[in-house]
Amino acid sequence: MKPVLKTQKLALPQVQRYLQGAKRSLFILGFSLITLGVNELSVLAQTRQPTNAELKKLRQELQQFIRSVKNNRTGVGYLQVQDRLTQVEKKTRESFVRAWSKTEPGLAPFMGIWSGYEHSEHIYPSNTKGKVCIVSTGEGSGSLTTGILSNGLIKINGRKIMLFKEGNFLGSALLKNGRFVSDNGEIPLNNPRPIEPLNRLLLEYIFEASEKSKIEKQFKAAGCTSSLPNSSANKYTTPKQKRF
């Protein structure tokens, strides 16, 4: 019996070490699963679109916002939401949108310069099908992002923001705490003007030389353009489908 007892005494530390190792493995596995779950939820949040109910509410809130600004004749936004475009500006933009509608029927109506209070969104076409380029400017600064068409809305890449049209106004929705909320600033973006060549935009809206250079490089790299789709300056491409 003594040899058996000796063997049991020797085996006990080994069992303890085994159990400790198993606990560590289970902890690591559990932590990995939690991390994976959080990442999956983050991806879903990034790709989530407004539900029909959310979009209806967003449109109603934008319409109410527009009415309140228009009715406040003494407010700073009253004049800014009035249609002050010349006939030449209107026809120029309409012609541009009509030309791009042949290849981008869903995105073309968004193209133009949408302005609010010290803030503008310059929405350019891209030589890549299904994509637009968005230069956001305000107070002498700016940045460039790209967007794609998603169920009639523009989803801005890398940001939890969706853009939608409401007549001559451009609404913005932000995904916050799992739901979309209005993000329209002090004055709703309105009455789009014809887009300008990039060099003119940089001259008029961007002050810092380094920022101008950065936007110019990004503009070129993203295939953005201010030309018509049949222009020799454009080489229209279709993005390659991913293989899974």
N, C-alpha and C positions, 0 to 999 in steps of 0.2 A: 504493500500500500504506500510505503514511503516514496518510491520512485514516482508514483502517480501524483502524489501531493506536490513533489518537487516540480514535476512537469506543469501542473496547474498553476503554481506560483510563477513560473517563468512565462506562461502564456498570458497571464493577466495584463502586464504592461503592453504586450503586443496588441491585445484586444482594445485597450484604452487608446493606444496610438491610432489604431484603425478607426475607432469611433470618432476621434478628434478629426482625422483626415476626412471622414465621410461628412462630418458636420461642416467643415470648411468647403467641401465640394458642393454640398447642398446650398450653402450660403452664397457661393459664387454663382451657382446656377440660378438661384432665385433673384439675385441682383441683376444678372444678365437679362432674365426674362422681364423684370420690371423696366430696365433701361430700354429693351426692345419695344415694350408696350408703349412707353412714353414717346419714343421716336416715331412709332407708327401713328400715335394720336397727333403728334406734331405735323407729320406729313399730311394726314387727313385734314387737319385744320388749315394747312396751307392751300390745299386743293379744293376745299369746300366752297360751294357756290350758294348764293342766297336762295332760299326756298321761295316758292310762289307767294306765300304769305309775307315773307320778309321783304321781297321786292315790291309787293303792293304797298306795304307800309312805307318803304323808303321813297317810293314815288309820291305817295300822299304827303309825306313830310316835306319833300322838295317843293311840291305844288303850294303847300301852305307857306313855306319860306318865301317863295317867289311872290305870292300875293301880299305878304306882310311887308316886303321890301318895296313893292310897287305902290302900295297904299300909303306908305310913310313918305310923303312928299318933302319933308324937312330932313330926312335921314341922308347919311352919306352915300347910301347905295342907290337911291332913287334914280339919279341920272345915269349911273353906271349900268343899270339893267335896261335902259331904253335902247331901242334899235337905232343906232346912229351910223350904220354902215351906208356907204354910198352905193348907188346902183352898179357902179363899176366893180366895187369890192364884192358885192353879192354875186354878180354874174361871173366874176373871175373864180370865186370859190365854187359856185354851182357847176361850172364847166370842169373844174379839177375833180370834184367829187363824182361827176357823171362819168368822166374818163376812167377813174379808178374803180367805179362800180362794176365795170365789165369783168374785172378780175377779182375784186374784193368787195362784193355787194354788201357784206355785213359790216366791214370796217370802214368803208369809204365815207359814210355819213358822219363819222367821228373826226375826220381829218380837218384840220384848221387850227386857228389860234383862239382858244377859249380864255377869256379874261374875267377876273373878279376884282377884289380889293387887294392891290399890290401883289397879285399872284396870277400867273398865266400858265396854261397847259398847251404846249405846241405839239400837236399830234401829226406826225409825219408817216407816210407810207414806207414800206420796206420792200426790198427786192426779194425777200423771203416770203412766200405765200403764207397768209394767215397771221402775219405779225405787223405791228406798228411800232414806231419809235416815239417816245414821249419825253420832251424836254420841259421840265418844270422850272419856272423862273420866278424870282421875286426879290425885291430889294437889292438888286445888283448881283445876285448869285443864282446858281442853277445846277441842275443835275439831269442825267439822262437815264431813262429806264426803257424797257421794252414791254409790250403787252400782246396778248393773244385774244382772239375772239372766243367767247365762251357763252353759249346760249343767248346770243344777242348783246352780251356785255363785254367790256374789255377787262380782262384780268391782268393786273400789273405783275410782271414776273419778279419774284423775290420779295414781294410786299403783300400784305393782307388787305389789298385794296381792289375794289371793283368800280369801274366807271359805267354810267348808263346815261342815255339821252332821254330828255323830256322836252320835246319841241326844240326851241332854240336855247335850251339850257342843258348843262352837263352836270349830272349828279355824281357824287362820290360816296362810297360805302366802305366802312372799315370793319374788319372782323376783329371784335374785341370780346374777350371772355366767352368765346364760343358762339357769339351771335353778331350779326351785321347791324351796325349803327350808322346813322347819317354823319358825314364828315364834309360838310359843304362850306366851311369857312365863314367869314363875315358877310360876304356877298356871293351869291351863286354864280358860277362860271356861265357866261352867256354869249349869244350872238357871235358865232365864230367868224373870224376874218380869214382871208386867204393865207395859207402858210407862206413863209418867207424863206429865201435861200439861207442856209446855215450861217454864212459869213455876215449877213445882215442881222440875224438874230443875235449872234455873239457880240456884234458891235453895239446894238441897242440895249441888250438886256443883261450882259455879263461884264463885270468890271475887271476882275482879276485875270491876268494873262495866263496863269497856270491853269485856272479853271476853264478858260476858253480852249486851251490846248487839249485838256483832258476830254472835254465834251466833243471836240472835233475828231479826236482819235476814236472815241467810242461810237460816234455817229458813223464813221467810215467802216469800223469793224462790224457793226451790226447791220450793215447793208441799208442804212436809212437813205432816203432820197427826198428831194423836193420837186422832182421832175415828173412828167406824165409817164404812164406805164409803157407807152410805145416809143419813148425817147431812147436814142442811142446810148444815153448815159446809164440806162438801166439794163441789167441782165437779170431778168426775173427767174427765180429758182423755186423749186418745190422742195421742202425739207424731206430728208430721207426718213423712211419709216424705221422705227427701232425694231430689232428682232429680239424676241424673248425665248 
